[in-house]
Amino acid sequence: MRRWQAGLLAGALVLAVAGCDFRGGSASVTTGGTTASASVANSVAASSSSATATAAPAVPTPSAPSTSGQLRVLLHDDFPVASNAFLGVIAAEAPDGSVFATFGSQPSGVPSTAAGTAVYVVDGNTPAQVAEHPAIPVTALAADDTFLYAGGGTQIIEYSRATGSVVRTWNLAAPVRLMTVAAGLLWAVLGGTSGPGQVVEMNPDASTVTTVGTDAASVYAVAAGPLGLYYVPAGGTTIVHISATGQRVQAPTHQAINEQLSGADAVQAISVIDGQLLLVTDFGQGMDSVSRTYDASTLAGPQTDAPGTADSDRAIDSLAGPVDLGLGDSRACSGSGSVPCVGRFNLSTGAVSDAVTFPGSARLGLLLGPYPVAIVFPASGSVYLDRIG
């Protein structure tokens, strides 16, 4: 089974998450029938609710992560959600460090929550609380400094982070599977992992939906950065770059893939790290994964060819530098033993070091940035978030 990229993993409704109130922290603020986090309460109280958000709310800034040396946990924050072995998470982190997350089971391997399931927010170093209750079954989240985006079914709902109000709803031709935001644009991958698949682009301030690709059936991860969106279609031989100005550029990966042995989705664009596009190739069951980098501007490469010694299909760029996680199997972090871990990722060697470790019974759900965050499922108790730096 494929491992889903940050912001892309979830399932059906679990326990009584939908409609529940925040427990263990400050109260949420309700405006205009929607729920806004306490971090935006002052802006809501000081001005009337508006259907259009033009400025980001003033949210607390997380603690700054270190850029070298041993990583450590800077914040531990529980979600009001009971952990279990079948629970998944859809999550996204905004550039200001606010983390949005919703939880659900994944009985058939298709990530989704039920309509009305709570989306929680952790602003800075404050406790988790309810942000929204989307009226759609959510399959993906994304966030920028101004908006929260909830995608599911054939719709994407855009919320103002300042007021909690719905700004607009985009109606789409196929169900939302993946979603990401960068360079002032929102992108979504529509359709299933087999058959037709579309990539669409939206300007957060407009209602237009533009199709920029029809070759996304085998895409389970996308990368986005200051220069636009990147993905690898079926077969693994081509990188597609959609620039922030709408230009589509293709370049060869210079990889020979045996689709019969490795599958049509063996090569995936994972993230943009320090001006380089990270591609990961999974051979067989993924135990022999290889990470390769390409110039994010010219697509020249591969520039490096390193073993994916941890779970490099989760590696991200962050304010701490490149970080990656290990699930506690043969792809664990250097020196951590066989336990789950998050550490600094070396693009040249594939090694992950200076790691924070977690109990062997815990399951790491997602790794988010730019302020490094791990969402953790313990064997018992509440799902929690650790800010790492």
Buried (B, 14 or more C-beta within 10 A) or exposed (E): EBBBBBBBBBBBBBBEBBEBEBEEBEEBBEBBEBBBBBBBBEBBEEEEBEEEBEEBBEBBEBBEBBEEEEBEEBBEBBBBBBBEEEBBBBBBBBBBBBBBBBBBBBEEEBBBBBBBBBBBBBBBBBBBBBBBBBBBBBBBBBBBBBBBBBBBBBBBBBBBBBBBBBBBBBEBEBBBBBBBBBBEBBBBBBBEBEEEBBBBBBEBBEEEBBEBBEBBBBBBBBBBBEBBBBBBBBBBBBBBBBBBEEEEEEBEBEBEBEEEEBBBBBBBBBBBBEEBBBBBBBBEEBEEBBBBBBBBEEBEBBEBBBBBBBBBBBBBBBBBBBBBBBBBEEBBBBEBEEBBBBBBBBBEBBBBBBBBBBEEEBBBBBBBBBBBBBBBBBEEEBBBBBBBB
